[in-house]
Amino acid sequence: MQLDVSGHHVDVTQAMRSYVKTKFERLERHFDIATHAHVILTVEKLNQKAEATIHVSGGNLFADAVDADMYAAIDALADKLDRQMRRHKEKLTNHHRGGKGSKPVDETL
């Protein structure tokens, strides 16, 4: 997955970049057809905000998280995206059994 990390009113350090990369590697385990992710790290007075858009087959997933600490915001963002990706993957999976009905019809009655 291609990962873009940018900052708004904050300089993105190499430590932040590598932390985001390690957190997003966990997302690749669950859903390997995610092609591109764009992460924006923002500082607004006392709040640290992390938001991300992930392009997957069938649409885009978006999540954001706000915390007093940037690393905690990145953790919360990764957790939200993990839940969204699992839900998206379950929607794509066919959960039906193979037959047309739930049980066969008995025509001897």
N, C-alpha and C positions, 0 to 999 in steps of 0.2 A: 504494500500500500504506500502510495506517495503521500508524504506528510509535509505540509507547509505550516510553519509556526511564525506568527508575526505579532508585533506588540503595538499597542496604542497608548501613548503617554508612558511607555516603559521600554527600557532597553532589554531585549531578550538575550540573556546570557547563555553560554554554552551549557551550563548546569541545568537551566530551565528547559532548554531544547532536549537534552538527553533524558530529563525526567518525564517530559511529555512523551518522548519516543518509547520509553520503557512501559509507561502506562497504556499506550495505544497498541503495544505488542500483545497485550492481553486480549484486546478486542479482535485481533487477527486470528487468534486461536478459535474463537467461536464462529467467525463469519469470514471466510477467506475470499469472498468476491467483492469486498469493499475495495474500490479502486483509488479513491483520493480523499484525503481529509485536510481540512483547512482549520487551524486553531488560531484564535485571536486572544491574546492576553492583554487585559486593560486594567489601569489603575484609575479609580475615581475617588478622590479624597481618601477616606479610610477604608474603602472597599476594594478588594482585589477580585476581578471578574475574569473568568475563563469561559469562552464559548467556542463551539466547534460545529462544523457542517461536514458530514460524511456522505459521499456519493456511493450508493449501493445500487445493485440492479433492482429496478422497480421504484426508485425514488431517492430522496435525500433524507437524512436524519439530522436533526438539529437539537442541541442541548446547550444550556449555559448554567453556570454555578457562580455564586458570589460568596466570598468569605473574607475574613480579616487577613488571612495568610494565603499567598498565591499557591503554594504547594497543596494546601488543603482544598482550595478551589479546583485545582487540577484533579485531585483525587475524587472529589464529588462529581466533576464532569465525566470522568472515566466511568464511574459507577452508573451514572444516568445513561450514558451511551451504551454501556454493556446491557442494561435492561432493555433499552430500545432495540438493540440489534437482536437479542434473543427473541423478543416479541415479533420482530419483522421476519426472522428466520422461521418461526413457527407458523406464521401466516402463509409463507411460501411452501411449506411442507404439506403434502397431501396426507391427511389423517384418516381417510376413508379406507375401508377394507377392499375390496376389488369388486364386490358384487353390486348389483343395482339396488337391491333392497336390504333391509336390515335382517330379515329372516325369510326363508323360502315359504311360498304359499302352498298349502296342502289342498289339492283339488279333489280329494276323495270325499269330502263332506258334501 
